Amino acid sequence: MAAPPTAPPPLSSGYRAGRMIALTGAVVGVVYGYDTGSISGALVFLSEDFDLSAGEAGFVNSILVLGNILGALVAGRLADALGRKPTMVLVAAAYAVFSALSALSPTVLVLDLVRFCLGVTIGVSIVAAPLFIAESTPARLRGAAVAGYQVACVAGITLTYFVNWGLSGGGHWRIMLGLAAIPSALVVIPLLRLPDSPRWYLLKGRVDEAARVMAATDPDVDPLAETAAIQHELRTERRGRGGSLGQMVRRPFLRATVFVLGMGFFCQITGINAVTYYSPQIFRTLGFHGDGQAFLLPAIVELVSLAATVAALFVVDRLGRRVVLLSGIGTMLATLLVLAALFGTHSLSGAGIWLGFGAIALFTAAFNFGFGALIWVYASEAFPARLRSLGASVMLTADLAANFLVAQFFPSVLEGLGATWAFGGFAALALIALVFMARVAPETKGRQLEEIRAYWQNGGRWPSEGEPGTTGGGLRPGTAPPLGTGVATSTPGERPRS
């Protein structure tokens, strides 16, 4: 066992270092969002160039999602083996290469192969980036920092739609797909300057480095006491054969596994990427005609969604995870019912068209406020250190499996059964999701990552003071008390705060 560190000097003060890590990780989210949105515009024109059927057009999307699934499955092991930061560097470089190759594809077969490779890269990134951010930011900022990744994703999608609109006149689908290579290449430079997460250093027994990074990124804790507490958790997990799928399907983490699988699946099966991937087709079904409207309206929708995602960032650490999540899902359900009713009663004329537009805008905003922001937070919080990357992989694999179903079959359902059945089906699934999440989603606001283990060990509730899993009224050594308690805390090199 490694010896405890001895008084490492802090690398910086305040929250600056943790915020820089969150910001740099979020840039990867912008690239992910850009690619997710770019295909919606490019698909209109490449379908014409390659003479694709509805099923073939769906496969251009779903082949990416198949790659996502593979990437998410290997991401946890990769992030544990290489480190969170080197995995992020690898992801950014691969983004640049495969985005450029997408723009140069001479046939749809080559495009599908490149998009599969790009999908693997995305699958790794959506596990590694939130994990890196969550493990490198203070508990009181973690919800906002990880939700900031979703802000970045939505910002990328919003940018894409405006780019698509600007390029739609010439049908420049290759430029639409290839532009993501530029920010991908640029983000490699700041990534190389960052440290890895302190929890990854501790997984590898590099205690001194962990303490130094902890001092730099989390002024709320004593880095020596915090690293000791995390080491204790890691030793406990090793005795329980931690870090395996076997432990995830046994108590005490079976409940957590059911939660993350359900959240991942419902996040996508309720239809958000039907709107993201096929928004031009949906707006044409609503009654908006011409490439100008079909490409501009999705951009306006994403601007509304971006505002909602920013709002989630500001309230997720104040109102709590459950309030934000459940209000978002409830609003999604209401808007899906409105859309199903509009299509079912054939009210798509005049005011009905704009009511449909408003429902789609509110649906997308509600998703990003609730599911969109919280999936990254819960993916990085639900499990202790040795299971965290694997648990995130499991959640996001379920998410991507549902995404594959939507990407592949939504065009055929829309064409064969009609919009009423498509959006009515999404509404039924949203109702199931609301009930499921209300029953199983924990409230993790303000909790240290290692502290969340106690929730699952206690049968899905937080231990009261004095129960196993709590220390000194629920605070582990080195953990800052909640804001406003008046309890003084200090870190090395700082005066006590009251």
LUMLO-463260 format. One record per residue (C-alpha): residue in three letters; y negated, x negated, z. Coordinates in steps of 0.05 Angstrom, whole numbers, padded with zeros to 5 digits, always signed. Layout:
BEGIN
AlaYXZ
...
//
This chain:
BEGIN
Met+00000+00000+00000
Ala-00069-00027-00018
Ala-00114-00048+00039
Pro-00175-00006+00054
Pro-00238-00029+00019
Thr-00291-00065+00058
Ala-00363-00041+00052
Pro-00372-00039-00024
Pro-00445-00038-00045
Pro-00467+00025-00080
Leu-00481+00017-00154
Ser-00538+00067-00153
Ser-00568+00121-00109
Gly-00574+00197-00114
Tyr-00538+00239-00165
Arg-00560+00199-00226
Ala-00494+00164-00240
Gly-00453+00228-00235
Arg-00502+00265-00279
Met-00499+00210-00332
Ile-00423+00216-00334
Ala-00428+00292-00340
Leu-00480+00286-00396
Thr-00440+00236-00436
Gly-00377+00276-00428
Ala-00414+00338-00451
Val-00434+00304-00516
Val-00360+00304-00534
Gly-00364+00379-00521
Val-00419+00385-00573
Val-00374+00353-00625
Tyr-00316+00399-00605
Gly-00362+00459-00611
Tyr-00389+00436-00678
Asp-00320+00430-00708
Thr-00298+00497-00680
Gly-00357+00532-00712
Ser-00361+00492-00777
Ile-00297+00521-00805
Ser-00324+00592-00802
Gly-00375+00576-00856
Ala-00334+00524-00894
Leu-00275+00572-00899
Val-00315+00621-00941
Phe-00327+00568-00995
Leu-00264+00526-00991
Ser-00223+00591-00997
Glu-00257+00601-01064
Asp-00249+00528-01086
Phe-00175+00526-01067
Asp-00161+00600-01084
Leu-00132+00616-01015
Ser-00101+00682-00993
Ala-00118+00713-00925
Gly-00054+00682-00895
Glu-00070+00613-00925
Ala-00141+00616-00899
Gly-00114+00633-00830
Phe-00068+00573-00834
Val-00128+00526-00845
Asn-00150+00549-00776
Ser-00082+00554-00743
Ile-00058+00484-00765
Leu-00116+00457-00725
Val-00093+00497-00665
Leu-00022+00472-00672
Gly-00051+00402-00667
Asn-00092+00425-00607
Ile-00027+00446-00572
Leu+00006+00379-00584
Gly-00056+00342-00561
Ala-00062+00383-00498
Leu+00011+00372-00481
Val+00004+00296-00485
Ala-00067+00292-00458
Gly-00049+00292-00384
Arg+00000+00235-00390
Leu-00047+00197-00436
Ala-00106+00205-00388
Asp-00062+00182-00329
Ala-00035+00122-00367
Leu-00097+00096-00402
Gly-00151+00124-00356
Arg-00200+00181-00365
Lys-00255+00138-00397
Pro-00211+00100-00448
Thr-00181+00166-00469
Met-00251+00194-00481
Val-00269+00132-00523
Leu-00206+00142-00564
Val-00222+00215-00574
Ala-00293+00202-00597
Ala-00271+00150-00648
Ala-00216+00195-00674
Tyr-00265+00253-00681
Ala-00309+00209-00726
Val-00251+00188-00770
Phe-00218+00255-00780
Ser-00283+00293-00789
Ala-00302+00246-00846
Leu-00232+00253-00877
Ser-00237+00329-00874
Ala-00299+00326-00917
Leu-00264+00282-00968
Ser-00199+00323-00974
Pro-00181+00332-01048
Thr-00130+00388-01037
Val-00116+00441-00985
Leu-00051+00404-00966
Val-00090+00341-00949
Leu-00142+00383-00912
Asp-00087+00416-00871
Leu-00057+00348-00852
Val-00124+00319-00832
Arg-00142+00382-00792
Phe-00075+00376-00755
Cys-00094+00305-00735
Leu-00164+00329-00716
Gly-00131+00384-00676
Val-00090+00333-00636
Thr-00155+00297-00620
Ile-00188+00361-00598
Gly-00128+00379-00555
Val-00134+00313-00518
Ser-00209+00320-00510
Ile-00209+00389-00479
Val-00164+00363-00424
Ala-00194+00293-00414
Ala-00268+00310-00417
Pro-00271+00363-00362
Leu-00223+00322-00321
Phe-00268+00260-00327
Ile-00330+00301-00309
Ala-00298+00337-00249
Glu-00270+00274-00218
Ser-00336+00237-00224
Thr-00387+00287-00197
Pro-00403+00311-00126
Ala-00371+00375-00101
Arg-00437+00411-00095
Leu-00452+00397-00169
Arg-00382+00399-00197
Gly-00382+00472-00220
Ala-00447+00463-00258
Ala-00427+00395-00286
Val-00360+00420-00314
Ala-00392+00486-00337
Gly-00442+00441-00373
Tyr-00384+00421-00419
Gln-00381+00493-00442
Val-00457+00493-00452
Ala-00447+00433-00497
Cys-00390+00467-00535
Val-00433+00529-00547
Ala-00492+00485-00567
Gly-00446+00452-00619
Ile-00424+00520-00646
Thr-00496+00544-00649
Leu-00517+00482-00686
Thr-00460+00492-00735
Tyr-00479+00563-00752
Phe-00551+00542-00769
Val-00524+00484-00811
Asn-00476+00533-00846
Trp-00534+00580-00859
Gly-00576+00524-00887
Leu-00520+00499-00932
Ser-00492+00567-00953
Gly-00535+00572-01015
Gly-00498+00514-01047
Gly-00430+00526-01016
His-00429+00455-00988
Trp-00366+00462-00945
Arg-00352+00387-00947
Ile-00419+00371-00914
Met-00407+00427-00863
Leu-00342+00394-00841
Gly-00364+00321-00846
Leu-00428+00321-00806
Ala-00389+00319-00740
Ala-00372+00246-00755
Ile-00443+00223-00738
Pro-00449+00244-00664
Ser-00375+00226-00654
Ala-00388+00154-00673
Leu-00453+00150-00634
Val-00423+00174-00568
Val-00373+00117-00565
Ile-00429+00069-00544
Pro-00451+00104-00479
Leu-00378+00119-00462
Leu-00361+00045-00462
Arg-00415+00033-00409
Leu-00388+00083-00359
Pro-00337+00070-00303
Asp-00273+00109-00298
Ser-00265+00163-00246
Pro-00254+00141-00173
Arg-00192+00185-00168
Trp-00160+00151-00228
Tyr-00173+00083-00197
Leu-00138+00107-00134
Leu-00079+00133-00174
Lys-00072+00061-00199
Gly-00083+00029-00130
Arg-00151+00000-00148
Val-00183+00019-00082
Asp-00245-00026-00083
Glu-00265-00001-00152
Ala-00254+00070-00130
Ala-00300+00062-00070
Arg-00355+00029-00110
Val-00354+00085-00162
Met-00351+00138-00107
Ala-00413+00107-00075
Ala-00448+00109-00143
Thr-00430+00180-00163
Asp-00426+00221-00098
Pro-00481+00210-00046
Asp-00454+00268-00005
Val-00395+00229+00022
Asp-00379+00164+00057
Pro-00341+00127+00002
Leu-00295+00091+00050
Ala-00275+00155+00087
Glu-00269+00194+00022
Thr-00224+00142-00012
Ala-00181+00140+00051
Ala-00175+00216+00050
Ile-00155+00216-00024
Gln-00105+00161-00012
His-00074+00203+00044
Glu-00068+00262-00005
Leu-00036+00217-00057
Arg+00016+00191-00007
Thr+00032+00262+00012
Glu+00042+00281-00060
Arg+00086+00221-00074
Arg+00132+00240-00017
Gly+00137+00309-00050
Arg+00153+00278-00118
Gly+00084+00296-00144
Gly+00062+00291-00215
Ser+00119+00329-00248
Leu+00130+00397-00281
Gly+00184+00408-00230
Gln+00134+00408-00173
Met+00088+00455-00211
Val+00141+00510-00214
Arg+00160+00503-00140
Arg+00121+00524-00079
Pro+00066+00512-00059
Phe+00040+00503-00130
Leu+00080+00558-00166
Arg+00023+00606-00152
Ala-00027+00557-00180
Thr+00016+00548-00242
Val+00020+00623-00254
Phe-00056+00627-00246
Val-00072+00572-00296
Leu-00022+00596-00347
Gly-00050+00667-00342
Met-00122+00644-00346
Gly-00109+00599-00405
Phe-00073+00653-00444
Phe-00122+00710-00429
Cys-00182+00666-00444
Gln-00163+00665-00518
Ile-00119+00726-00530
Thr-00178+00771-00514
Gly-00209+00752-00581
Ile-00266+00702-00575
Asn-00242+00657-00631
Ala-00232+00717-00677
Val-00308+00722-00674
Thr-00319+00646-00677
Tyr-00272+00632-00735
Tyr-00283+00695-00776
Ser-00354+00718-00760
Pro-00377+00722-00833
Gln-00319+00769-00849
Ile-00331+00811-00786
Phe-00405+00820-00802
Arg-00388+00841-00872
Thr-00339+00892-00843
Leu-00396+00917-00799
Gly-00438+00930-00860
Phe-00480+00867-00867
His-00477+00841-00938
Gly-00499+00777-00971
Asp-00488+00705-00950
Gly-00556+00702-00916
Gln-00541+00755-00864
Ala-00467+00736-00857
Phe-00486+00665-00839
Leu-00551+00676-00801
Leu-00527+00731-00754
Pro-00471+00688-00723
Ala-00524+00635-00708
Ile-00566+00687-00671
Val-00504+00710-00633
Glu-00491+00638-00611
Leu-00562+00629-00588
Val-00552+00689-00541
Ser-00486+00658-00519
Leu-00519+00592-00506
Ala-00569+00626-00460
Ala-00512+00661-00423
Thr-00474+00595-00415
Val-00535+00560-00387
Ala-00543+00618-00338
Ala-00471+00608-00315
Leu-00486+00534-00303
Phe-00542+00553-00255
Val-00504+00606-00216
Val-00432+00582-00214
Asp-00445+00538-00152
Arg-00488+00591-00119
Leu-00455+00659-00132
Gly-00385+00629-00136
Arg-00330+00624-00188
Arg-00301+00694-00180
Val-00366+00732-00187
Val-00383+00696-00251
Leu-00313+00701-00280
Leu-00300+00775-00265
Ser-00369+00799-00287
Gly-00359+00763-00353
Ile-00291+00794-00366
Gly-00315+00863-00346
Thr-00373+00858-00396
Met-00325+00835-00450
Leu-00282+00896-00438
Ala-00341+00943-00444
Thr-00365+00912-00510
Leu-00296+00913-00541
Leu-00290+00987-00525
Val-00357+00999-00559
Leu-00334+00961-00621
Ala-00268+00998-00625
Ala-00305+01065-00619
Leu-00356+01046-00673
Phe-00302+01027-00722
Gly-00258+01086-00703
Thr-00313+01138-00712
His-00339+01106-00775
Ser-00409+01100-00744
Leu-00426+01037-00783
Ser-00491+01059-00815
Gly-00563+01051-00794
Ala-00567+01043-00718
Gly-00492+01038-00713
Ile-00491+00972-00751
Trp-00542+00942-00704
Leu-00505+00970-00643
Gly-00443+00934-00669
Phe-00483+00870-00677
Gly-00509+00877-00606
Ala-00438+00889-00580
Ile-00412+00826-00614
Ala-00471+00786-00587
Leu-00459+00812-00516
Phe-00384+00802-00521
Thr-00393+00729-00541
Ala-00445+00718-00487
Ala-00401+00750-00434
Phe-00342+00706-00455
Asn-00383+00643-00449
Phe-00413+00665-00382
Gly-00345+00680-00352
Phe-00281+00654-00384
Gly-00315+00601-00426
Ala-00351+00566-00369
Leu-00297+00576-00315
Ile-00235+00554-00353
Trp-00260+00482-00353
Val-00279+00487-00279
Tyr-00211+00516-00258
Ala-00172+00469-00304
Ser-00202+00410-00267
Glu-00199+00440-00196
Ala-00134+00478-00190
Phe-00087+00420-00174
Pro-00088+00357-00131
Ala-00098+00289-00162
Arg-00027+00273-00185
Leu-00019+00341-00217
Arg-00090+00351-00241
Ser-00084+00324-00312
Leu-00016+00356-00321
Gly-00041+00422-00294
Ala-00101+00420-00341
Ser-00053+00406-00399
Val-00011+00467-00380
Met-00071+00513-00375
Leu-00101+00490-00441
Thr-00034+00492-00476
Ala-00028+00566-00458
Asp-00100+00575-00481
Leu-00085+00542-00548
Ala-00020+00581-00558
Ala-00060+00645-00553
Asn-00113+00615-00598
Phe-00060+00600-00651
Leu-00038+00673-00651
Val-00110+00697-00659
Ala-00127+00645-00713
Gln-00065+00659-00754
Phe-00059+00734-00750
Phe-00129+00763-00740
Pro-00146+00762-00815
Ser-00082+00799-00832
Val-00091+00850-00775
Leu-00163+00862-00796
Glu-00142+00872-00868
Gly-00077+00911-00855
Leu-00090+00954-00793
Gly-00166+00955-00792
Ala-00221+00936-00743
Thr-00208+00994-00696
Trp-00138+00970-00679
Ala-00159+00898-00677
Phe-00216+00908-00627
Gly-00179+00962-00589
Gly-00121+00914-00579
Phe-00169+00861-00553
Ala-00198+00913-00505
Ala-00129+00928-00476
Leu-00116+00854-00466
Ala-00184+00846-00432
Leu-00167+00901-00383
Ile-00101+00865-00365
Ala-00140+00800-00358
Leu-00191+00831-00311
Val-00136+00858-00264
Phe-00097+00792-00266
Met-00157+00748-00251
Ala-00182+00794-00196
Arg-00115+00785-00161
Val-00103+00711-00168
Ala-00168+00672-00182
Pro-00189+00631-00121
Glu-00260+00618-00098
Thr-00269+00543-00098
Lys-00344+00538-00093
Gly-00366+00476-00053
Arg-00296+00452-00039
Gln-00275+00380-00047
Leu-00220+00371-00100
Glu-00169+00347-00048
Glu-00186+00405-00002
Ile-00164+00458-00053
Arg-00092+00438-00042
Ala-00094+00476+00024
Tyr-00108+00542-00011
Trp-00042+00541-00049
Gln-00003+00515+00011
Asn-00029+00573+00051
Gly-00002+00626+00004
Gly-00065+00638-00037
Arg-00117+00641+00018
Trp-00162+00591+00052
Pro-00138+00567+00121
Ser-00182+00588+00178
Glu-00208+00537+00227
Gly-00153+00502+00265
Glu-00098+00519+00215
Pro-00062+00463+00177
Gly-00103+00439+00119
Thr-00169+00439+00155
Thr-00204+00384+00191
Gly-00262+00395+00237
Gly-00276+00466+00216
Gly-00252+00457+00146
Leu-00289+00393+00127
Arg-00250+00331+00113
Pro-00277+00264+00135
Gly-00332+00240+00089
Thr-00346+00310+00062
Ala-00416+00337+00063
Pro-00427+00402+00100
Pro-00451+00462+00060
Leu-00524+00463+00041
Gly-00569+00493+00093
Thr-00524+00481+00153
Gly-00572+00431+00184
Val-00516+00380+00196
Ala-00538+00309+00183
Thr-00499+00267+00134
Ser-00509+00197+00108
Thr-00481+00147+00059
Pro-00483+00072+00060
Gly-00553+00046+00046
Glu-00586+00114+00058
Arg-00622+00144+00118
Pro-00589+00205+00149
Arg-00610+00271+00118
Ser-00622+00332+00161
//
